[in-house]
Amino acid sequence: MVDRLVDRIVLGDLTAVYPPDVVDEVVAASGSREERVRLLPARLMMYFVLARALLSPEPYREVLRTLAEAARRDEQGWGSWHVPDKAAIFRARDRLGDEPFRRLLARAGPGVATEATPGAFWRGWRLMVIDGTTVEAADTPSNAAGLGRQRPKKGRGPPGYPLARVVTLIESGTHAVIDAETGAYRIQERELARALARSLRPGMLVLADRGLPGVHLWKQMAGTGAELVWRVPKLWVLPEEEVLPDGSWISTVRGGRGRTRHPAEDVRVRVVAYRLDDPGRDRGECYRLATTILDPDAAPASGLAALYAERWEAETTLAEWKTCQIGSRHVLASKSPALVRQEIYAHLAVHTAIRTLMHQVAACRASPIDPDRLSFTAALRAARRSITAVAGTFSP
């Protein structure tokens, strides 16, 4: 009976993005394959955790019951199978771990967009953004010890919830998250971002804000063949070694740590400096962008200055994920850091699946439209309805 149930459980329209064979593949690749059939086997639990992220904040057993009822094809019920208690669900989640969900997220590959997707490419490069955020988790001793939290400020009341830090690699044109790394709040974004180099490749142009740059991280990511355009902090001393016709200049970023110099680690960059003529901003603030693209003909300074605004697409993406999908006042219910990581990857995988379907809808028009013109909230509601509706009804 369990075999029949597993074969029938799906995730509504999101099953088109994560079909059973793909789910089984990531489970096997993660070493989570089970040798015997359980009441809650791995594939069922994969779809359950994803459905829980999609239907957030529905209770555990209600989500599992919804999946089972949606899979019913006759009036005989499920025989001896019953919805397990929460303790059994927790144990099954522990067995599964977070790696299958990270691998599922990575199934998006280099990105969802095609060359016909409006706004997804700039001068032949696929636009990507690296950005980070934090997510609140259940206030348990395990999460407090394993994740950490902000230090309480004098006179500001008790400390908040434990926090998980998340750094994401986002395809700007579609808002699809193609990779992420998560860890404790006390770990700096820069340290987590190192893992994202695994998903960079030639043909990408990666934007990042000034909180991220470090020479070692720059060299690691530039070594993948991807091009970088990062806003850099004031502590980066960038002398004008060669001024170029477009006003940008070539400079050298000194390698080493602290006062220790390592000339072999020096990095050659091109610098674009500008001020925004925007009444809503501080006109005295100078923006400095460092890029691996040394040829001004390939990427003019004015174009790079205008392009940097695309970095804010990451802010929109993270807002969709945290505010619309998880819920602005919702705290992740997982009680241990390992399950918090699992829950985060599941939420990101669901977001990317929805964004993938939205791109398909935008691309199927006679003249493809920018996926940004479609409502993520409407698409999220359609994906939720599809679990109990007839397949193929996705229409954001």
Summary of the structure (lengths in Angstrom):
residues: 396
radius of gyration: 23.1
end to end distance: 35.5
largest distance: 78.4
contacts: 1252
relative contact order: 0.15
helix: 41%
strand: 17%
